[in-house]
Amino acid sequence: MRRIASIFAPLAALAGAYVLVVRGALTLDLGVGRRVRPLGPITRTIAAAPDVVFEVIADPYLGRTPRAMHDKLRVWERGSDMVLAEHLTKVGRLTTATLETVRFEPPKRVSFRLVRGPVPYVAETYELEAAPEGTAFVYSGELGTDLWRLGQWWADRVAAPWESTVAHSLDTIQTEAERRATGRSA
């Protein structure tokens, strides 16, 4: 029985650590063998002025977070141009929590910087620029992991759902910005 326990105890510990990392409850920031990979770019043309798009992005952070977003966003601290926010994302059967600073530079840029999450480093930006059709929107960023090839493998597992989550969020931003723009011009 001891032999079985000596085999399964480390496996159980590894499985538990894996779940904690995936959920964002344990961030392994070792600073050894750091590799950084790009996120995006994801580009969109949004049929709304940059100030409208910026307002749609900033409102849940700088104003009151809508009740419908409480299962996805929790603002811990608000300032005039920066917040500390927790983002909750369903990944398979688990919910990943990331804690990020979000800085607002109206109406051109929103910057995100990871504080705690499933990887030790993420920096992202939303860039907004006036275009004839409304707003040229560009999401880009970078994601860093430690431990050389093992970290690179982990980054590849994290990046795909990360970018998918961002793309889904951009769909929502685009829909709401275009709805507001239509309402303002009517």
JOMOLIN-V785586 format. One record per pair of residues at least 12 apart in sequence whose ideal C-beta (glycine too) atoms are under 6 Angstrom apart, sorted by the first residue. I is the first residue (numbers start at 1). GAP is how many residues later the second one is. Records with the same first field share a line. If there is no record, write none. Layout:
I=GAP  GAP
This chain:
21=97
22=72  96
23=71  73
24=72  73  74  93  94
27=89  93
29=91
30=116
32=114
33=113  114  115
34=110  112
35=110  116  117
36=106  108
37=106  118
38=104
39=102  104  124
40=99  100
41=97  99
42=97  125
43=95
44=93  130
45=88
46=88  89  91  128  131
47=86  87  131
48=86  129  130  133
50=57  78  80  85
51=56
52=125  128  129
53=75  82  124
54=52  53  74
56=117  120  121
57=53  116
58=46
60=13
61=14  22  41
72=16
74=12
81=23
82=21
83=19
84=17
85=15  17
86=13
89=76
91=70
96=22
98=19
99=16  17
100=12  14
101=12
108=20
109=16  18
110=16
111=14
112=12
118=40
119=24  26  39
121=23
122=21
123=18  19
124=17
126=13
139=27
143=12  16
